[in-house]
């Protein structure tokens, strides 16, 4: 089930877009979706920032009262979100700027089935790949899409989890168990006691009472925890080398 955000300050245009989507689904029976309609960029961005709303696809008009669609797209990218964006507009004026926000398509109205369906095919191909290779974490000020291998390790600090990335870190209010539910589907992660989740691709060495990561950090843990984790690590290492994961 895909979530599609429609943003246009003209209700008739929103109706037209939904009709195009219905026609597209008629041809692509495997595509299931739900839509959220927004009559302003401000309303859309408020949902993203305050409620962690993260659609799979954003169909966005440019010329709207208040904040225009290009400004909205720029803010979406500033939030670190790589939601596929399709611009639906009446002018080619912003066509070059659309490349700056990595828009998938730039469609000039009036729309027709052929161009709209082509744009949707491109979007579906893109999100099919990205969904398999990212996780979504809610942080202060909104949400973040993170590539799993960018995470070096995670540390539990009371009611918060700290995610140490190759560039920076995030402090997330959630339990260690909930974070593990998010990460355990990726074979590269292993849990070390209750306090740590480690990306085994970033491990340099596992010693008696410490684990050294490739960012220079050393994690000190009880000897028995290191011994338990060592079994997990070597199982992953040799399975990976044998092409089993």
C-alpha positions as YAML, in Angstrom:
chain: A
units: angstrom
residues:
- id: 1
  name: UNK
  ca: [0.00, 0.00, 0.00]
- id: 2
  name: UNK
  ca: [1.53, 3.29, -1.13]
- id: 3
  name: UNK
  ca: [0.85, 6.63, 0.54]
- id: 4
  name: UNK
  ca: [0.51, 9.47, -1.98]
- id: 5
  name: UNK
  ca: [0.37, 13.14, -0.96]
- id: 6
  name: UNK
  ca: [-1.45, 15.50, -3.34]
- id: 7
  name: UNK
  ca: [-0.80, 19.20, -2.86]
- id: 8
  name: UNK
  ca: [-2.63, 21.84, -4.91]
- id: 9
  name: UNK
  ca: [-4.63, 24.89, -3.84]
- id: 10
  name: UNK
  ca: [-7.31, 24.15, -6.46]
- id: 11
  name: UNK
  ca: [-9.78, 21.46, -5.36]
- id: 12
  name: UNK
  ca: [-10.69, 20.72, -8.98]
- id: 13
  name: UNK
  ca: [-7.06, 19.93, -9.74]
- id: 14
  name: UNK
  ca: [-6.92, 17.60, -6.75]
- id: 15
  name: UNK
  ca: [-9.99, 15.82, -8.13]
- id: 16
  name: UNK
  ca: [-8.32, 15.50, -11.54]
- id: 17
  name: UNK
  ca: [-5.16, 14.04, -10.06]
- id: 18
  name: UNK
  ca: [-7.17, 11.48, -8.13]
- id: 19
  name: UNK
  ca: [-8.96, 10.53, -11.35]
- id: 20
  name: UNK
  ca: [-5.61, 10.01, -13.08]
- id: 21
  name: UNK
  ca: [-4.46, 7.85, -10.18]
- id: 22
  name: UNK
  ca: [-7.63, 5.77, -10.40]
- id: 23
  name: UNK
  ca: [-7.00, 5.22, -14.12]
- id: 24
  name: UNK
  ca: [-3.39, 4.30, -13.42]
- id: 25
  name: UNK
  ca: [-4.45, 1.76, -10.83]
- id: 26
  name: UNK
  ca: [-6.92, 0.33, -13.34]
- id: 27
  name: UNK
  ca: [-3.99, -0.52, -15.58]
- id: 28
  name: UNK
  ca: [-1.67, -1.56, -12.76]
- id: 29
  name: UNK
  ca: [-3.77, -3.90, -10.67]
- id: 30
  name: UNK
  ca: [-0.83, -4.62, -8.35]
- id: 31
  name: UNK
  ca: [-0.66, -0.96, -7.26]
- id: 32
  name: UNK
  ca: [-2.61, -0.13, -4.11]
- id: 33
  name: UNK
  ca: [-2.53, 3.34, -2.61]
- id: 34
  name: UNK
  ca: [-4.18, 5.82, -0.34]
- id: 35
  name: UNK
  ca: [-4.12, 9.58, -0.88]
- id: 36
  name: UNK
  ca: [-3.89, 12.58, 1.42]
- id: 37
  name: UNK
  ca: [-5.04, 15.90, -0.02]
- id: 38
  name: UNK
  ca: [-3.42, 19.20, 0.95]
- id: 39
  name: UNK
  ca: [-4.64, 22.59, -0.26]
- id: 40
  name: UNK
  ca: [-1.44, 24.43, 0.72]
- id: 41
  name: UNK
  ca: [2.25, 23.76, 1.07]
- id: 42
  name: UNK
  ca: [2.08, 24.97, 4.66]
- id: 43
  name: UNK
  ca: [-0.46, 22.29, 5.58]
- id: 44
  name: UNK
  ca: [1.66, 19.57, 4.00]
- id: 45
  name: UNK
  ca: [4.87, 20.70, 5.70]
- id: 46
  name: UNK
  ca: [3.16, 20.98, 9.07]
- id: 47
  name: UNK
  ca: [2.11, 17.34, 8.87]
- id: 48
  name: UNK
  ca: [5.64, 16.33, 7.92]
- id: 49
  name: UNK
  ca: [7.38, 18.32, 10.64]
- id: 50
  name: UNK
  ca: [4.93, 17.95, 13.52]
- id: 51
  name: UNK
  ca: [3.33, 14.54, 12.93]
- id: 52
  name: UNK
  ca: [6.09, 12.70, 11.12]
- id: 53
  name: UNK
  ca: [3.96, 12.27, 8.00]
- id: 54
  name: UNK
  ca: [6.05, 10.55, 5.33]
- id: 55
  name: UNK
  ca: [4.29, 9.79, 2.05]
- id: 56
  name: UNK
  ca: [5.85, 7.43, -0.46]
- id: 57
  name: UNK
  ca: [5.12, 9.87, -3.31]
- id: 58
  name: UNK
  ca: [4.51, 13.62, -3.46]
- id: 59
  name: UNK
  ca: [2.50, 15.07, -6.36]
- id: 60
  name: UNK
  ca: [3.02, 18.79, -6.00]
- id: 61
  name: UNK
  ca: [1.73, 21.90, -7.76]
- id: 62
  name: UNK
  ca: [4.13, 24.83, -7.92]
- id: 63
  name: UNK
  ca: [1.96, 27.93, -8.21]
- id: 64
  name: UNK
  ca: [0.00, 28.16, -4.95]
- id: 65
  name: UNK
  ca: [-0.95, 30.97, -2.64]
- id: 66
  name: UNK
  ca: [1.44, 31.31, 0.27]
- id: 67
  name: UNK
  ca: [4.53, 29.11, 0.04]
- id: 68
  name: UNK
  ca: [4.91, 27.78, -3.50]
- id: 69
  name: UNK
  ca: [5.59, 24.18, -4.42]
- id: 70
  name: UNK
  ca: [9.26, 24.66, -5.19]
- id: 71
  name: UNK
  ca: [9.83, 26.20, -1.76]
- id: 72
  name: UNK
  ca: [7.97, 23.28, -0.20]
- id: 73
  name: UNK
  ca: [10.14, 20.78, -2.11]
- id: 74
  name: UNK
  ca: [13.30, 22.56, -0.97]
- id: 75
  name: UNK
  ca: [12.16, 22.35, 2.65]
- id: 76
  name: UNK
  ca: [11.37, 18.64, 2.26]
- id: 77
  name: UNK
  ca: [14.94, 18.09, 1.06]
- id: 78
  name: UNK
  ca: [16.36, 20.24, 3.88]
- id: 79
  name: UNK
  ca: [14.61, 17.89, 6.30]
- id: 80
  name: UNK
  ca: [16.69, 15.09, 4.83]
- id: 81
  name: UNK
  ca: [13.80, 13.33, 3.09]
- id: 82
  name: UNK
  ca: [14.22, 11.74, -0.32]
- id: 83
  name: UNK
  ca: [10.51, 11.35, -1.10]
- id: 84
  name: UNK
  ca: [10.03, 11.06, -4.88]
- id: 85
  name: UNK
  ca: [8.52, 14.34, -6.09]
- id: 86
  name: UNK
  ca: [6.50, 14.89, -9.26]
- id: 87
  name: UNK
  ca: [5.70, 18.52, -10.08]
- id: 88
  name: UNK
  ca: [2.37, 19.20, -11.78]
- id: 89
  name: UNK
  ca: [2.25, 22.82, -12.92]
- id: 90
  name: UNK
  ca: [1.09, 25.24, -15.60]
- id: 91
  name: UNK
  ca: [4.49, 26.63, -16.59]
- id: 92
  name: UNK
  ca: [8.00, 25.50, -17.49]
- id: 93
  name: UNK
  ca: [9.39, 28.38, -15.43]
- id: 94
  name: UNK
  ca: [10.75, 26.17, -12.66]
- id: 95
  name: UNK
  ca: [11.85, 23.23, -14.80]
- id: 96
  name: UNK
  ca: [15.57, 23.80, -14.20]
- id: 97
  name: UNK
  ca: [15.07, 24.32, -10.47]
- id: 98
  name: UNK
  ca: [13.28, 20.98, -10.34]
- id: 99
  name: UNK
  ca: [16.64, 19.28, -10.91]
- id: 100
  name: UNK
  ca: [17.95, 20.99, -7.79]
- id: 101
  name: UNK
  ca: [15.46, 19.14, -5.61]
- id: 102
  name: UNK
  ca: [15.86, 15.84, -7.49]
- id: 103
  name: UNK
  ca: [12.32, 15.79, -8.83]
- id: 104
  name: UNK
  ca: [11.47, 12.57, -10.66]
- id: 105
  name: UNK
  ca: [9.25, 14.32, -13.22]
- id: 106
  name: UNK
  ca: [8.09, 17.82, -14.16]
- id: 107
  name: UNK
  ca: [4.70, 17.71, -15.87]
- id: 108
  name: UNK
  ca: [3.08, 20.76, -17.45]
- id: 109
  name: UNK
  ca: [-0.72, 20.95, -17.30]
- id: 110
  name: UNK
  ca: [-3.05, 20.05, -18.86]
- id: 111
  name: UNK
  ca: [-2.10, 16.48, -18.07]
- id: 112
  name: UNK
  ca: [-2.71, 13.46, -20.24]
- id: 113
  name: UNK
  ca: [-2.71, 9.75, -19.46]
- id: 114
  name: UNK
  ca: [0.49, 8.95, -21.32]
- id: 115
  name: UNK
  ca: [2.71, 11.47, -19.53]
- id: 116
  name: UNK
  ca: [1.13, 10.90, -16.13]
- id: 117
  name: UNK
  ca: [1.42, 7.11, -16.37]
- id: 118
  name: UNK
  ca: [5.06, 7.40, -17.47]
- id: 119
  name: UNK
  ca: [5.80, 9.61, -14.47]
- id: 120
  name: UNK
  ca: [4.13, 7.14, -12.11]
- id: 121
  name: UNK
  ca: [6.07, 4.23, -13.62]
- id: 122
  name: UNK
  ca: [9.30, 6.13, -12.94]
- id: 123
  name: UNK
  ca: [8.27, 6.86, -9.37]
- id: 124
  name: UNK
  ca: [7.25, 3.27, -8.66]
- id: 125
  name: UNK
  ca: [10.60, 2.03, -9.91]
- id: 126
  name: UNK
  ca: [12.42, 4.47, -7.64]
- id: 127
  name: UNK
  ca: [10.53, 3.78, -4.43]
- id: 128
  name: UNK
  ca: [10.69, 0.03, -5.01]
- id: 129
  name: UNK
  ca: [14.46, 0.28, -4.62]
- id: 130
  name: UNK
  ca: [14.60, 2.84, -1.83]
- id: 131
  name: UNK
  ca: [12.13, 1.06, 0.45]
- id: 132
  name: UNK
  ca: [14.40, -1.96, 0.60]
- id: 133
  name: UNK
  ca: [17.45, 0.06, 1.53]
- id: 134
  name: UNK
  ca: [16.41, 2.55, 4.16]
- id: 135
  name: UNK
  ca: [14.87, 2.93, 7.57]
- id: 136
  name: UNK
  ca: [12.74, 5.77, 8.85]
- id: 137
  name: UNK
  ca: [13.41, 7.22, 12.30]
- id: 138
  name: UNK
  ca: [11.46, 9.96, 14.06]
- id: 139
  name: UNK
  ca: [13.80, 12.53, 15.60]
- id: 140
  name: UNK
  ca: [13.41, 15.95, 17.17]
- id: 141
  name: UNK
  ca: [12.07, 18.28, 14.52]
- id: 142
  name: UNK
  ca: [10.69, 15.63, 12.17]
- id: 143
  name: UNK
  ca: [11.74, 12.34, 10.63]
- id: 144
  name: UNK
  ca: [14.83, 11.03, 8.92]
- id: 145
  name: UNK
  ca: [15.41, 8.42, 6.25]
- id: 146
  name: UNK
  ca: [18.65, 6.62, 6.97]
- id: 147
  name: UNK
  ca: [20.65, 4.14, 4.94]
- id: 148
  name: UNK
  ca: [21.31, 1.21, 7.31]
- id: 149
  name: UNK
  ca: [25.01, 0.95, 6.54]
- id: 150
  name: UNK
  ca: [25.48, 4.60, 7.53]
- id: 151
  name: UNK
  ca: [24.77, 3.51, 11.12]
- id: 152
  name: UNK
  ca: [27.96, 2.45, 12.90]
- id: 153
  name: UNK
  ca: [26.36, 1.50, 16.20]
- id: 154
  name: UNK
  ca: [23.50, 2.40, 18.54]
- id: 155
  name: UNK
  ca: [23.71, 2.93, 22.29]
- id: 156
  name: UNK
  ca: [20.84, 2.82, 24.77]
- id: 157
  name: UNK
  ca: [20.69, 5.74, 27.20]
- id: 158
  name: UNK
  ca: [17.66, 5.32, 29.47]
- id: 159
  name: UNK
  ca: [14.59, 6.24, 27.39]
- id: 160
  name: UNK
  ca: [16.69, 7.32, 24.41]
- id: 161
  name: UNK
  ca: [18.72, 5.56, 21.75]
- id: 162
  name: UNK
  ca: [21.74, 7.29, 20.26]
- id: 163
  name: UNK
  ca: [22.47, 6.35, 16.65]
- id: 164
  name: UNK
  ca: [26.10, 7.01, 15.73]
- id: 165
  name: UNK
  ca: [26.41, 7.52, 11.99]
- id: 166
  name: UNK
  ca: [29.34, 8.01, 9.66]
- id: 167
  name: UNK
  ca: [28.39, 11.69, 9.67]
- id: 168
  name: UNK
  ca: [26.89, 12.87, 12.94]
- id: 169
  name: UNK
  ca: [24.46, 11.21, 15.30]
- id: 170
  name: UNK
  ca: [20.77, 11.13, 16.19]
- id: 171
  name: UNK
  ca: [19.22, 10.90, 19.65]
- id: 172
  name: UNK
  ca: [15.88, 9.15, 19.38]
- id: 173
  name: UNK
  ca: [13.23, 8.75, 22.08]
- id: 174
  name: UNK
  ca: [12.34, 5.06, 21.87]
- id: 175
  name: UNK
  ca: [13.13, 1.80, 23.63]
- id: 176
  name: UNK
  ca: [16.09, -0.37, 22.69]
- id: 177
  name: UNK
  ca: [13.65, -3.18, 21.91]
- id: 178
  name: UNK
  ca: [11.72, -1.03, 19.45]
- id: 179
  name: UNK
  ca: [14.89, 0.06, 17.70]
- id: 180
  name: UNK
  ca: [16.02, -3.55, 17.46]
- id: 181
  name: UNK
  ca: [12.69, -4.45, 15.83]
- id: 182
  name: UNK
  ca: [13.52, -1.85, 13.18]
- id: 183
  name: UNK
  ca: [17.08, -3.02, 12.57]
- id: 184
  name: UNK
  ca: [17.05, -6.77, 13.07]
- id: 185
  name: UNK
  ca: [15.71, -7.36, 9.56]
- id: 186
  name: UNK
  ca: [19.09, -6.21, 8.22]
- id: 187
  name: UNK
  ca: [21.56, -9.04, 8.67]
- id: 188
  name: UNK
  ca: [24.50, -6.69, 9.28]
- id: 189
  name: UNK
  ca: [23.18, -5.68, 12.73]
- id: 190
  name: UNK
  ca: [23.83, -7.62, 15.90]
- id: 191
  name: UNK
  ca: [22.64, -6.90, 19.42]
- id: 192
  name: UNK
  ca: [25.29, -6.84, 22.13]
- id: 193
  name: UNK
  ca: [23.60, -7.04, 25.50]
- id: 194
  name: UNK
  ca: [20.77, -4.60, 26.15]
- id: 195
  name: UNK
  ca: [22.77, -1.44, 25.61]
- id: 196
  name: UNK
  ca: [24.25, -1.80, 22.13]
- id: 197
  name: UNK
  ca: [23.25, -2.63, 18.57]
- id: 198
  name: UNK
  ca: [26.30, -2.86, 16.32]
- id: 199
  name: UNK
  ca: [26.70, -2.74, 12.57]
- id: 200
  name: UNK
  ca: [29.03, -5.68, 12.03]
- id: 201
  name: UNK
  ca: [30.30, -4.22, 8.76]
- id: 202
  name: UNK
  ca: [31.91, -1.44, 10.83]
- id: 203
  name: UNK
  ca: [33.66, -3.67, 13.37]
- id: 204
  name: UNK
  ca: [37.47, -3.68, 13.39]
- id: 205
  name: UNK
  ca: [37.98, -6.19, 16.21]
- id: 206
  name: UNK
  ca: [36.12, -8.07, 18.95]
- id: 207
  name: UNK
  ca: [38.33, -8.58, 22.00]
- id: 208
  name: UNK
  ca: [37.82, -9.90, 25.52]
- id: 209
  name: UNK
  ca: [36.07, -6.90, 27.00]
- id: 210
  name: UNK
  ca: [35.87, -4.43, 24.16]
- id: 211
  name: UNK
  ca: [34.76, -4.01, 20.56]
- id: 212
  name: UNK
  ca: [36.54, -1.55, 18.30]
- id: 213
  name: UNK
  ca: [34.60, 0.17, 15.53]
- id: 214
  name: UNK
  ca: [36.04, 1.61, 12.34]
- id: 215
  name: UNK
  ca: [35.20, 5.18, 13.38]
- id: 216
  name: UNK
  ca: [37.75, 4.86, 16.19]
- id: 217
  name: UNK
  ca: [35.21, 4.29, 18.96]
- id: 218
  name: UNK
  ca: [35.85, 1.54, 21.51]
- id: 219
  name: UNK
  ca: [32.87, -0.07, 23.24]
- id: 220
  name: UNK
  ca: [33.68, -1.58, 26.64]
- id: 221
  name: UNK
  ca: [31.37, -4.39, 27.72]
- id: 222
  name: UNK
  ca: [31.42, -7.28, 30.24]
- id: 223
  name: UNK
  ca: [33.54, -10.21, 29.10]
- id: 224
  name: UNK
  ca: [30.58, -12.58, 28.85]
- id: 225
  name: UNK
  ca: [28.73, -10.15, 26.59]
- id: 226
  name: UNK
  ca: [31.74, -9.92, 24.31]
- id: 227
  name: UNK
  ca: [31.92, -13.72, 24.15]
- id: 228
  name: UNK
  ca: [28.22, -13.97, 23.26]
- id: 229
  name: UNK
  ca: [28.50, -11.32, 20.61]
- id: 230
  name: UNK
  ca: [31.65, -12.85, 19.15]
- id: 231
  name: UNK
  ca: [29.61, -15.93, 18.19]
- id: 232
  name: UNK
  ca: [27.07, -13.72, 16.40]
- id: 233
  name: UNK
  ca: [29.78, -11.73, 14.68]
- id: 234
  name: UNK
  ca: [31.74, -14.68, 13.35]
- id: 235
  name: UNK
  ca: [28.55, -16.43, 12.21]
- id: 236
  name: UNK
  ca: [27.67, -13.31, 10.22]
- id: 237
  name: UNK
  ca: [31.20, -12.87, 8.91]
- id: 238
  name: UNK
  ca: [31.60, -16.39, 7.57]
- id: 239
  name: UNK
  ca: [28.03, -16.64, 6.23]
- id: 240
  name: UNK
  ca: [28.56, -13.36, 4.41]
- id: 241
  name: UNK
  ca: [31.86, -14.50, 2.96]
- id: 242
  name: UNK
  ca: [30.19, -17.72, 1.81]
- id: 243
  name: UNK
  ca: [27.41, -15.73, 0.15]
- id: 244
  name: UNK
  ca: [24.69, -16.99, 2.47]
- id: 245
  name: UNK
  ca: [23.35, -13.55, 3.49]
...
